[in-house]
Amino acid sequence: MPIIYLAFSTVVAIARAALLSLLLAHHHTLTREPLNLLHTVPASVYNYKMQRFMDQVFYSNLSLSGCKIFYVNRGSILSMIATIMKYELVLLQFPER
């Protein structure tokens, strides 16, 4: 019975980590969508203000902030997921007592 629980909990943890990483990667792609739309503006309305706005959208910080002390962005989420997956793989290698 413990081996079934261990296998099930490992599969659930890996599936949750994979799903979270896919959702967050998709969220990052969606936040860049307005910039793609700004690149399609006609030349008649393109001026220095439009260029400045495009630069502001491009260089904006796309992340969650904890009182502006730390930022949780795509890289930090993916590194946390990788750490969790490594931890699960290390736990699988320990012998049962």
N, C-alpha and C positions, 0 to 999 in steps of 0.2 A: 504493500500500500504506500509506503513512503516514496518508493521510486516513481509511482504514478503521480503523486503530488508534486515531486520535484520536476518531473518532465512537464507536467501541465503548467506549473508556475513559471518555468523557464520559457515555454512557448508563449504564454500570455505576456510576460515581460518583454520579450523580443518583439512580439506583434504590436504591443502598445508603443514601444520605442520607434518602430518602423512607421506606424501610422502617424505618430506625432511628428516625425521628421518630414514625412510627405506633406502633411497639412501645413507645417510651417514653411516649407519650401514653396508651396503653392501660394501661401499668404505673401511671401516676399515677391513673387512674380506678380501678384495682383496689385501690390503697392507701386510697382513700376509701370503699370498700365497707363496712368495719366501722362507720363512722359512720352510714351509711344504715340499717344493722341496729339500731344503738342508738336511732335515732329511732322504732323500732317497738315499743319496750318498753311493756308495759301501765302504766297509771297507778298501779297498786297497788305496783309496785316502783320507781317513779320518786321519787327523793329527792335531797338535796343531794350525796350521794356519786356518784349516777349523773350528775347535772349536771356535777360536777367532772371525772369521767372523760370525759364527752363533750367538755368544753372541752379537756381534755388531748389527746384524739385529734384534735380539730379544729385546734388550734394547733401540733401537733407538726411538726417540720421534716422534710419528706419529701425527703431528698436523700442522695447519697453524700458521704462526707466524706474529705478527705485529711488525716488527723491533726488534724482540726478546724481546719485552717488555711484551707481553702477548701471550698466545697460545690458539688457538681455536682447541679443540680436541673433541672426541666423547662425553665425559661427559658434556662439556660446551654447545655443540650444543643441547643435549637432555634436559639439564636444561633450556635453552632458549625456546625450544619448549614447555616444560611443563609450563613455566611461561606465555607464550602467550595463551595457552589453558585455564589456570586458569583465566587469565584476561578476555577472552571471556565469560567464564561461569559466572563470577561476573557481567559482563555487561548485561547478559541475566536476572539476578535476579533483576535489578533495574526496578522500575515501570516507565511506560511511562507517560509523562506529557501532 
